[in-house]
Amino acid sequence: MFDHAARQRRLSERLREEGVDLLFLGLSSDLEYLSGVERGIPFFGQSSYPHGWVAGGFFRPDTDPVFVLPRMVVLFDLPVRPDGEIVVVDETDDGDAVFERVARGLGHGDGVVAVGDRVWAETALHLARIFGADRLRTGSALLNRLRRVKSADELEAMGRACLAVENAMAAVTPLVRPGVTMAELTEEVEAELRQAGSRTPSFATHIFTGTDPDSLDNHASTAREPLADGTAVLFDFGGVVDGYCSDFGRTVVAGEPAPGLADAYDVMLTAFEEGRAACRPGALARDVNAACRAPIEEAGLGEHFRHRMGHGIGMDVHERPFLSPEDGTPLEAGMTFTDEPSILLRGAFGMRIENVVVCDDGGARVLNQYPNALVCNG
């Protein structure tokens, strides 16, 4: 589906520019981006194979990659074999020796050896022993420069991931009524996501009210207490289609809205639009965040917008750059972000909206098609 060879050619250019002789990536979104080797679905706890720390791929400029993989990974977790050499490490092999032989054979210069963020500490220690710690540097920041501007194919995949969450939202919205529980809504969202074609949630589904930041009410997706009439329910969830993520949010009231909620919601929508309009090539990420915050600040609700406007998104649900006060990255056309203002008013109500947007000359283009309007199931 994606042109991994073209991505590797772009990587070669970047490696030469950065003076990197060798790049090692573990099983990760970076490796999947370059080779198609799929990450596993996240799970609670740790799962590994004998010599699991060796798993990953070595990349050099203008040559095919070399993958070092435990036999069990090749047998059970590699539905499509990537282009390039695969060195298989059997359970009874000397994994340290195999890894060192491959690494030394590829990294025979004296330049930089870059290491992806998603590698075992054991892997990094072996690479430091083989090449010397002073030659090592992080590799994922280098990959982020390649990944942050999305191609047309990538945007289509992200559009499919957005459609999956929208289908789930449409199915679950009518269920938000007095008496339903957050746990029931969470179960329905995740069932509908699977039905809509999502491989997995892109992060833990979060359904909450946001009215009490000092209690579990702000992380209430497993709560089994029936919702009271007039409760505003905040949805924050995402899906994964063809390796790309969506991240989505809406607010649905179980009954009639509390006084002041509708007016505050209009302020939040204005913030969403101001952030979207500011998301143009050349704008600094922190200035786009400030544009989103401004209407909420002007309405006297600034202290209740407790987070940033958004974050980069793609093969990972959170990617750099961030639309946040500390990030001065100049934006480029084709970068993808979330636009997710919220207002969380202690003891009264909460609200949020979230769409995926694409930086463009006239202001960001919204990938989602789902209506932004507040829904009240009165």
N, C-alpha and C positions, 0 to 999 in steps of 0.2 A: 504493500500500500504506500509506503514511504521510500524515498530514494536515499537509502543509507550510503551508497557509494558517493553521492553528491555531498552528503553531510561529512563524510570522511575527507573528501577533498577540501572542504572548507576548514575542517580541523587541521589538515596539513598546513594550510596557509597560516593559521593562527599559531601552530606550534613553531613554525619557522620565525614568525614575527616575534614571538615571546622567547625564542632561544631554548625551547624545550626539546630535548633529545628523545624522551620517552614518557609516555603517559600510561598509568595503570588505573583502571576503573573497576571497582567491585560491581556485584549485581545491584543495579540501581537504575534510576531514570536516565542518568547520563549514558550508561552502557546501552540501554534500550534505544535511546535516541540515535546512537551511532551505529548500532548493529542489528537491532530488532530482537535481541535476547530479552525476553520478557522478565520483569520483576514478578515475584510471587505476590499474591494478595496478602496484605498485612494481617497479622493475627496477634492475639495476646500470648505472651510468653515467647520463648526462643526455640527455634528449630534449626538444627545444623546437621551436617554430615561429617564423617571422618575427613580430615584435611579441608574442612569447609572454608577455612580462611584463605585458601589459594584462589578461590573462585573469582574470576574476572577476566579482563582483557587488556593486553598491551597494545598501544598504538604508537607508531612512529610516522614521521612525515613521508608521504608518497609510497608507503608499503602497506600490504594487507595486514590486518590485525592478527594477533596470536592470542588465543583464549586458553587459559589454564582452568580446568573444571574437574571437580570430583566426579568419579564414575556415576554416582547416584544422581547428580545434577544432569549429566548428559542423558542418562537413561529415563528419568522421570520428569525433568523440569525443562526440557529443551524441545518443544514440539516442532520448531523450525530451526534447523541448523544454520548458523550465521555463515556468511562468506569469510574465509580466512582459515588458518590452521587451528585445530583444536588439540591441545595436549591433555590427555585424560589421566587423572591421578586416581589409581585404584586404592582401595582401602588398605591393602598390604604394602603399598609403595612407601618410600621415604619422601613424604610430601615436601619437607624442607629442601631436600636435595633437588627434587624435580623443579620446584619453583625457582631455586637459585640458579640452576642450569639455564632455564629459559630466560630469566631476568638478565643474567650476565651476558648471554648470547645476543640480547637485543640492546642493552644499554651499555655498549662498549666504549662510548665516547666519554667526555668529561663535562657535558652540559647538564642542564636541569632535568631532574626526574620529577614529574608532577604526579600527584596521588589524589584520586577522587575522595570526596568527603565520606562516602558510604563504603568504607573498607573497615575490616576488623582492625582493632589496635594491633593484634598479632601480625597482620599483614604489613602495617606501617613499620613496625619494629624490624621485621625481616628486611624490608626495603632499605631501612636506615643502616642495617648491618651490612647489606650487600653493597650499597652505593655510597654510604656515608651520609649522615643526617644533614650535613651542610648542603648537599645537592638536592634535597627534597623541598618541594613547595606544594601548596594546594592546587589541585587540578579542577575542582568544580567551578571555581570562579571563572576560569578560562572557558569552560563549557557553557556557563551561563551567558557569556557574550554571544555564543552561537545560537543559543536556544531562545533568547528573550524576544526576538522578532520572529513572528510566526509566518509560515508560508501559507498559500491558499489551501493546500491539502490539510495542513494543521488546523486552520480556522474552520474548515468543514468538519473535521473530527470534533473540535470543540463545540461546534453548533449541534452535532448529534448528541454530545454529552449534555448540553443545555436542554435539548428537547426531552431527554430522558427525565430530568428533574421536573420539567414543566408538566409532563404527563402524570408524574407522581403527585405533584401539587394539585393538579386538577381533580384527581381521584380522591385525595384526602381532605380537601377543603370543606366539602359538605359535612364531614364527620366532626368538625370543630363546633360542638354544641355543649351546653351545660350538661355535666354528668360524665363526659368522656374523660379519660385519663391521659396524661402525657405518654405513659408507657404504651397505651393502645395506639396513639397517634404515631409514635416512633416505629412500632411494629408494622403499621400500615404503610408508612413512608418507605421503609426498606423493602417490603414485599412488592410495592408498586414500582420501585426502582428496578428490581430484578425483572419484573414483567415488562418494563419499558426498554430493556436491553442493556442496563448498566451491569458491568462485570462485577463491581463492588462499590460500596459507598467510597467516595474519595477521602472522607474523614469520618470520624464518629458523628452520627446524626445527632443534632442538638435542637431540642424543642423546649422552650422555656418561656417565662414571663418577664424576667429581667427587672422585676420591681424591688428585689432585695439582694443587693450585691454581697451582703454579709452572710448569706445562707445558701443552702443547696438549691434554693429556688432558681438560682441562675444557671444551674446544671440539672434541670428537672426531667430529663428525657426518660428516666426510669420511674418517675413518681406515679403512684397508683391511687392518689386521692382524686375524687371526681372534681372537675373544674366547676367553679362557681359561675353563675350567670354574670356576664359582662367582662369576663377575663379575656384579655388580649393575649393571644398565643403567637409566639415568635418562632418561625421556622428558619433553620440554618442547616442545610444539607447539600450534598453533592453526589454526582455520579461519575463513572468512568466508562468511556466508549473508545475503542481503538487506541487505548493507552493514554488518552487525554482526559483531563478533569473538567468538571463544572463545579461551581460553588454558588449557591442560590439562597435567597431569603425572601420571605413575605410575612405579613402580619394578618391574622384572621381573628376576629372577635367572636367568642362563644356567647352570643346574645347581643344586647345593645351596648354600644360603646360608652365608656365612662365620660363624664363631662371633661371637655378640653382635649380629648384624645384626637378627635377629627381635625381640630385646628393645628395641633402639634404634628399630625401626620402630613398636613399640607406643607409645613415648614420642612419636614424631612424630605419630601419629594422635591422641594425647591433646592435643597442641599444636594440631592442626587443629581439634578439637572445642572447645577453650577459646577459640580465636579466633573461631570461628563463633558460639558462645554469647554472646560479648561484643559482637558486631556488631549493636547495637540503636540505635534512634533516640535522639539526645542524647549517646551516648558519643563521646568524642574519638577521632579516628583513631589518635593515638599510644598511647592506653590500650588500644585493641583490639590493636594490635601487641604491647604489653607482655603482654597476656593470652595471646597465642599463644606468645610466647617463654618464659613462666614455666615450663611443664613441662620444657622442654629445659634451661633454666638449672638447675632443681632436680635434674635427673638428672646434672648435671656436664658437660653437653655444649654449654653455651652458646656457647663459642668456635667450635663447628662448625656453628652456624646463622648463616651469613655474610651474610644479607640480611634484608629486611623481610618482614612477613607477606604483604603484597600491595599491590595498586594498583587504582584504578578502571579499569573496562573498559566498552566500549560500541562506538561506531563507530570508535574507536581502541583498539588493544590495551592501551595504557597511557594512562590518563586520571587527572586529579586528581579527588578527593583521593587521597593515598597512605596506606596503613596502615603508617606508618613513624615513627620516633622524633621527627622534626622537624615533623610535621604535626598541628596542633591543631584541625583542622576538626571541628565537631560533625556527626555523621552524621545522615542523614535516611532515613526509610522509602523504599524504592525505589531507593536507591543500589546500584550493583553493583560488586563487588570480586572479586579473586582471593584465595583462602585457600591459601597455598603454603609451608608450612614445609618445611625440609629439614635433613638432617644430613649433612655432608660430612667424613668422618673421614680425615685424611691417611694414605695408605699402607694403608688397611684397606678401607673401603667407603663408598659414598655412597647416599643415598636421598632421594626427594622425592615429594610429592603435591601436586596443584593442582586445585582446582575453582573454578567461578564461583559466587558467593553473592550473595544479595539481602538487604540490611539490612531487618530486620523486628522487630516488637515482642517476639517470643519468642526472639530470636536469629536470625541469618541463615538464610534458606532456601537450600538448595543446588539450583542449576539442573541439575547433572549427575546422571545416574542410574547411572553406571558404578561398580562396586564399588571400595571404597577398599583392599581387602586386598592385602597383598604377594603376588605371584605368583612361584613358583619352578618353573622347568621342568626338574626333576630327572629 
